[in-house]
Amino acid sequence: MNASTVYRVAFIGCGKRAHEHAIGIQEDSRLEVVALSDISAASAETLKSEFGFQAANIYTDHKEMLAKEKPDVVLICLWTPLHLPVFRDCAEAGVKAVLCEKPMSPAWGECQEMSRIAEETGCQLTFSLQRRFATGNQTVRRLIKEGKIGQVLRLDLYSPPNLLDCGIHTFDQAISFMDETPAKSVLGAVDTTEVYNWFNTPSECGASGHVVFANGVQASLYSGHIDTWEPSQDMSKIWAGVRVIGTEGFIEVMWDGQIVKAVNYDDPSWKQEMELCSMSDQMKGYIKHAIDCLASGEEPEVSHRKALRASELIFAVYESVRRNARVSIPLTGVTDSPFITMLNNGEFSKEGA
């Protein structure tokens, strides 16, 4: 397709996350929203009205929508267990690109199946790991590549609960800082003092672990209660993000790229300004990039392959709990969610601290 191509766009799921995606869709002149599908027609009507998608037809059955509208691009903004079946429907309908809400799926085998379908059909599949487009995170990647903190030795990873829905951002952030280096082993533990339900998927209330990457970098993981969501002068506060420790300094950066502290041991005068980037700006960057890649054929920054790599770490933590042992990556012999299987089998203690 040439530069003047206009892509036919449809939403499947028109709730809160669809509104955040719509900000990016609205910004791109290459995109025309032709259909909105939701089991609640009222939700679709609200999205249509708020964003002026006047040309969009409304459906309560996404399969009917796919057959009649034949969209080029579909945004899947649904609860986690619906991602695989709805993506399969889109790929079978000949959709060229799907932008799916994260996480990939509740089970490791289903994540792999989504990736397999994308590879087999050629449908470009991306996930909403939009924090890769935060300016501060891009700056951290650049500083690491430039050697500003020397050779990376260790990572400290901090995430709110739970690993599947929130931890995927932290793992993806860490992997991106290491130029997509994969892990080679994981040792993990989970806290089931409380069991949460996130988008119809059960989860732990906390987790911890140790990850060894293929380049020798070791990472410590903490997922659970977060004292503050904003940068704090109290450096003892735990926040959502990554601390990258190198031979010549360190950088502490939150989820959305807010650089809390950056130190070079040999250059005490070095200061790195905090670069704030809103969720709206991140979504605009994500959607523009996905459409750029659809036009060029390049692999997107948030491709299914990269989402699969971060997802694998999550299920490896769960499998480590099931085995009471360190597990190797690639994760083999696992298709379920070890956490959900153990939960359903009553294998977790009900007693907390």
C-alpha positions, 0 to 999 in steps of 0.5 A: 500500500502507498503512503496515501492509503486509508485503512478501514478500522474497527474496534472490538470492545468499546470500554475504557481501554478502547477510549485510550486507543481511540485517542491514537486512532483519531490522530492518524489521518491514515485511519478511518473507523468504520465499525464498533463492536461491543455486546453493549450497543450503548458502550459502542454508541458512547465511543462513537459520540465521544470521538466523532466516529460518525462513519462507524456502524455499530454491532453487538456481534464481532463476527458479523462485523468482520464479515460485513465491514472487512476491516484492515485494522482491528483493535481488540479491547476485551478482557484477557480470556477473549483475546485468543478466540477473537484474534483467531476470528480476525486473522481468519477474516483476513484482517491485516493488523490487530492491535490487542490489549495486553496481557496476551492470554491467561495460559502460556499455550494460548499465548504461543497459539496467538503468536503461531496464528500471527506467523502463519497468517501474516496478520500483524499482531501487536500488544499494548506495551505502549510504555516503550514509546514513553520519551523517558524509556527511549532516553534510558535505552539510548543512555545504556547503549551509549555506555553512560552507566557502563556495562549493565550488571543487574536489574531491580524490577518493581511492579504492582500486582499482578504479574500477568496484567502489570508485570508484563510491563515491567518485564518488557521494560527490562528486556527493552533496556537490554536490547531484547536479550532473552532470559535463560532461567527463572526462580519465583515465588507468589503470595496468595494471602489474597487472590485477585480477579483481573479482567476475569483472570485470577491472580496472586497479590504479590510475587518475587523472583530471580531472573538470569538473562542470556547476557549474564545480567541478573534481575531481582523481581518484586511485585505487590503493594506499591507505596507510591505511583509518583516520583518521591524524594523518599528513595526508600519508596518502592515504585513501578519500574526498573533500576538498571545498575551498571559498572559505572553508574545506575538509572532508576526509571518508573513505568512511564519513563520518569527518570527518578535518579541517574548517577555516573560514578566518575561524573558527579555533575551529570544530571538527567532531566525527568521527561514526562510522557502522558498515556495519551502520548504513549498511545499515539506513539504506539498506534502510529508506529503500528501503522507505520510498520503495517505499511513498511513490513517491519517488525513492530516495537511491540510485536507479538514476538516481544510480548511473548518473551515478556509473557514467558517470564511470567509463566516461568515464575508460576512454573517455578512455584509449581516445581519448587525449582528454578526453570529454564528458558525456553519454557517447555512442557507447559501449556496451562497457567501453572498459577491457575492450575494450582489455585484450582487444585487448592494447592495454595495456603489460605493463611497470610502473614 
